[in-house]
Amino acid sequence: MRIRRITSHSLQAIAEAGLIAMLVVGLMAGTAFAGKGGSGGTGGGSHAKPGSGGTGTLAVVIASDINGDGAANWGDSVTYTVSTTATLYPYVATSCYQGRTQVLGGSAGFFASYPWPSAQVVPLKSQLWTSGAADCTATLYSNDGGNRTNLKTISFHANP
């Protein structure tokens, strides 16, 4: 029983280290692409529409690319490069739709003291999203004083 727990814990630690390594590489690549200018869309060719409104920059970074095509696909994971001077505590909300049905929704803080950094990596799948393409939106916002202010919104397509 003890060996099973040690093995399980070791495998979990290895998986977490791998996820952290992928996130670091993804953020480094995203930072390199972010400096190139453009429409405020995504890195990694995920067919983003130009960003809209607000004060800040927001770009999609493919954190886990299962098929290696460089685009956002169902089953991949994404994160974001975020920059704003509007708040010290920026958040990003992600929502994805298949037609009129919301199949993914969530939000995470993108600041150093955010207590759940793993939430900054968004798996492009859910209990409602079991396969297929979806249209997604990421919104950079501040939540200062309980008042939500949208700073930047981008859209991207997740392929099947």
Secondary structure, DSSP 8 states (H G I E B T S, - for coil): -HHHHHHHHHHHHHHHHHHHHHHHHHHHHHHHHHTT-SSS--SSS---EEEESSSSEEEEEEEE-TT-SSS-BTT-EEEEEEE-SS-SSEEEEEEEEETTEEEEEEEEE-STT-S-GGGGSEES--SS--SS-EEEEEEEEE-GGG--EEEEEEEEEEB-
